[in-house]
Amino acid sequence: MTQPTIDTATFDELKATAGADFAVELVDTFLTEAPLMIAELRRAFAAGDADTFRRTAHSLKSNGNTFGAHTFATMAKALELGGMAPVRTEGGAPLDALDSEYARVARTLTELKGG
């Protein structure tokens, strides 16, 4: 069985802890900033900037975990810990996979927030 795109228990806990309105604000911020961060990962990779690559992947991992996007967070963690060498070896495929998973996460979060 595959893991759900968003762990609804984690998302529900976020809403209960932060409040539903604030959780929606957090989702909206993530939906705006994550594509920019993924683009920053690509720029850092192209420039050979390992520090920016690692920090950006770390932020994406943390943000994914906040919403219960565990597959997305695990993929970002692999980038954070593995660095750029595996991405280079695989011809950029891990970045493409992260981008695809983000699209799934974005669709699901949009549904969960009610819009």
N, C-alpha and C positions, 0 to 999 in steps of 0.2 A: 504494500500500500504506500502511495506517495504521501509526503507531508503536505498539509494544506498550505496555500499561499500565505494566509494569515492565520495564526493561532488565535481563534476568537476569544479564548479565555484570557489571553494576554491583553488583547484589545479591550475587552470588557473591563479588565482590572484597571487599565489606563483610564478609561472613562469614569470608573468609580472613584479612582484616586484623584485625578486631575479635574474631573467634572466634564460632562459631555460637551459643553461648548468649547472648553479649552482643548479637549482632545481633537475636536474638529479643526480648531486653529492649528494645532500641531500637525495634523494630517495635511492641511492645506500648505503649510510651510514646507513639509517634506516633499510634497508633490511639485512644488516650485523649485526647491533647492537640489533635490537628488539628481535631476537630469544635468544640472550645472556641475555638480560634483562628479558625475560620471564623465562628463566632458573634460573636467580637470584631470581625472585619472588618465584619460587618453592623451591629454597635452603633456602631463608629467612623464608618461611612458615614452612618448615621441621625443621628448627633450632629454630623456635619461635622468630625470630628477627623482631619484629614489626616495628622498625624504618627503617630498610633496606627495608622491604616489602612496607611500605608507600612511601618512597622516590622513589623506583623503579616504583611503580604504578603511582606516580605523573609524572615521566619522560615519561612513556609510554603514559599517557593521553595527555601530552603536545605535544609529537611527533605526535600522531594520529591527534590531532586538526590541526597541521601545514599542513598536507596533505589533510584535509577534510575527514578523516576516523572517522566520528562522532560516529558510533556505537562502534568501537574499543575504542575510547577515553572515551565514556560513561561507557563502561565496566571497563576500567582501573580506572576511577574516582570512581566507586562503590567500587573497591578494596582499593583504596587510603583512602576513607572516612569510609568504613565499617570495614577495618582492617581484621585481620585473622579469627576472630570468625565465620563470615558467611561462609568462605571457609571451615573451619573445620566442621561446621554444615552440609554443603552440600557435604562433602566427597571429596573436591577438585574440584568439578564440575565447579565453576567459573573460575578456572585457565585453565581447559580444554576448556571451552567456549572461553576464551580470546585467547588461542592458535589457535583454529579453526578460529576465526574471523581474527586473524593475517594472517593466510594462505590465506583467501579471499582478504585481503588488499594487501598482497604481490603480488598476481596474478594481481590484478587490477592496482597497481602502476607500475608493470613491463610492462603491456600493455600501460599505459598512457605515460610512459617515452620513449616508442618506442623500447622496446627490451625485 
